[in-house]
Every structure is written in C-alpha cells, then in structure tokens.
C-alpha cells in the first residue's frame, strides 16, 4: 500500500518570505503562515485557535513568485506535503521539526483603490506551481476568468471566499 502525504493550508503570510540558495545553486524560499480555526467552547463562545506553519518552496520559479507576491498579511493557499527534519544537538539530544513543502501556492486577490475612486478595486490573483507547466497565455486567461467571477459575486453580495 502506498502512503499518502498531502496537506492543504489556507491562512495569511506572517512575515516576508526568505529566499536562499543551496551550496549547489538550488533556489528555495521559506514562507511562514498562520492558519485560524474558530470553534465554540462548552458555553457557546467563539474560540480562535491559531496555528503557525513554516512552508518551504523549492525551485527558482516558485521561490521567485513567492518572494514577489508573499507579503505580510496576504491570504494564501498552500498545497504540499509534510516533511520532518531531524537532527542531534551538540549535547546528543534528538530534535525534530515538521514543515510543509509547497507544490502549489495560490495567493488571494489584493484589493487596491484606484487614484481618486473610492469604490473601484483592482484584482491581483497569483498562482504558482512547482511544476510550472502552465503557459503564460493560459495562466492569464484563467486569472482573468477568476477575477471576473469574483467581481460578479461581489456585485450580488455573495461571499467571495
């Protein structure tokens, strides 16, 4: 039986991503995100539980897009897998850390007011994938279609996300 290791997280970027290169020249990026979970306690009060996760993205294209678009506070959806790093400290104690290795990252749209107009908004949806097999014209077409759908939902007052 094959083991399955896949995770989907939706949250917000906690701080600016850090892009680094390995000694062999492979580019990667670390992106810390926070994921909120709201539930009701025994008395019926809402309780907000926050989980913080470190996300790694490997490959130049994916790392560069995350560096460009992953600013603090931006909404993000990460599809990836869990990875456990283990090491021994100098005193012989075994340590471990679990992180998410991103295979696909979607950034939520950013709404910006145009100069002089208080009601209008520009959309900036961005999608990045580790395989990079979507061509630019196809990606632009998909993004325009998604933006049109979001605008239509906002006009009728429905929830966007």
N, C-alpha and C positions, 0 to 999 in steps of 0.2 A: 504494500500500500504506500502510495506517495504521500508525503507530508505536505500540508498546505500552510503557507506563511504569507498572509496578506493583511494589510491594515488600511483603513480609510479614516483620516482625521480631518475635521473641519474646525478651524479656530482662527486666531489672529496672531500675526507676527509680533513677537515680544521685543526684539531689538534687531538692528541692521544685520543682515547676513554677513558672514565672513568667508571670503574666497581665498583658497590656498592652493598651492601646487605641491604634489608629492616630489620626492627626490628624482623620480623617473619622469616627471613632467606631466603627470595626470592632474587635471584641474578638478577640484571639488569644492563644495560650498556647505557650510553649516547654517541652518536656519532654525532658531528656537521659536516654538509656537506655544500658545496657551489655548486650551480647549475647555469651554464651560459646560457644565452639566447642572441643570436645575431640577430638583426633586422636592417633594413635600415630606416634611417630617411628621411625627405622630400627631402633632397638634394642628396640622394642616398648613403650616407656614412654609413658604418657599425657602429652600436652602440652595445656595450657589456653591458648587464644588468646582474648583479649577485644577486642571492637570497641566503640567508643563512637560513638553517633549522636545528633544533635540532631533532634528531632521538633517540627514546628510544627503546631498545630491552630487552624483559623480558624472563627469563628462563636461567638456568645455561649454557646449551649447546650453545645457540645463543650468549649470552653475552661473553662467553669464546672465541668463534671463532672470534667475532668482536674485542675483545681485542688483540688477537694474530695477526690478519690479517689487521686490520684497521689502518694502519699507515698514517701519514700526507702525503697528495698528491695522495694517491691511489684512482683510479677510483672505483666507487661503484654504484650499482643499488639497490634501496630500494623499496620494495612493502609493503604497510602497510595501516594504516588508520589514519585519523586526530583525535586528541584529544585536547579538550580545558580545561585547568586548570584555575580555578577562585579562587580568594582569596581576603580578605579585608586587607588593611594595618592598622597600628595602629591608623591612623587618620580617618579611616572609608571609605577610597576611595576603590572602587572595581577595581581590576586589573585582567587581563587575559593574557594567553599565549597559543598559538596553537603550538602543536608539532606533530611529526609523530611517531606512534607506529609501529615498524617494525614487519612484519610477515615473510618476506623472504628477504635475503640480498645476492647479488652476488657481488663479488669483481672482478675487471678487472684483467687480467693477468699481471704479473710483468715480464718484460724482463730484464734478467741479463746476462752480458757477462761472458763466461766461462774463466777460467785462461788461458792466452796465446792465445786465439782465439778471433779475433775482430768481426767476422761475426756471430757466433753462439749465440743463446739465449735460456734460459730455461724459460718455462712457468709455472706459478703457479696460475691457476684459482681456486677459492674457492667459494663454495655456502653454505649458512647457512639458515636454516629454523626453525621457532618456533615450528613446529610440530615434526620435527626430525624423520619422518617415513621412510626415505630412508636408506637402509642398506649400509654398508661401501663398499662392492664389487660393488654394483650397482652404487654408487656415484663415485668410482674410474673409472669405465667403462665409465660413462658419461663424466667425466672430461678428460679422455684420448681421447675420440671421439671429444670433443670440441677443445682440443689442436691440434689434427690432422687437423681439419677443418681450424683452424686459420693459421697453418703452410702452408697449401695448398693455402689459399687465399693470403698469403704474397708472396709465390713463383711466383704467376702470377700477383702480383702487385695490387690486388684489395684492397679496403678499408675494414679493419677488423671490425670496429665498426660503 
